Amino acid sequence: MTTTKKNEPAPTTDFPPVLTRAADAETTRDPSSVMTLLADSDHTGGRLTGYRSTFAEGAVGAPAHLHTRAAETFFVIDGALQVLLGEEITVLEAGDFLVVPPHTPHAFAAAPGRTADVLFVFTPGAGRFDYLRLLGRVMRGEADPQEIKDSSERFDNHYVDSPVWREALAARG
């Protein structure tokens, strides 16, 4: 067994390194965003899922929801992202980093009048690519929205009501 300097067991891996080249990454899109699929849980031994979303100006990303098993991480690469966290709304700017723990209601959209380019990482991973593909089909009118509702447990994506988020979206006009 390999040990670290503190005489603790060295971490082991149960999956090979994951390299997703930009030119080879699968993308899915809906009318207001493009999602670049980077690494799903079946590639990472279940440890994480990562993808990048590029939102059009003022585009609404996700309604209020929570995850019961996964933490969701946001890293804003460019632009600005308006985010609901519990009952508070904040704006993340380029370079900002946010981790939303399980059971925390949240929602997001490109900030009004702004675009947003965001890296999302879920830990542990939850097979999110199938959810993103389904979401794209629903947004394009190719699938029934009921499929999203029926998949909440499978994808650990549970929609909740948020009057605060509804008001914020209504204020956009």
Buried (B, 14 or more C-beta within 10 A) or exposed (E): EEEEEEEEEEEEEEEEEEEBEEEEBBEBBBEBBBBBBBBBBEBBBBBBBBBBBBBBEBBBBBBBBBBEEBBBBBBBEEBBBBBBBEEEBEBBEBEBEBEBEEEBBBBBBBBBEBBBBBBBBBBBBBBBBEBBBBBBBBBEEEBEEEEBEEBBEEBBBBBEEBEBBBEBBEEEE
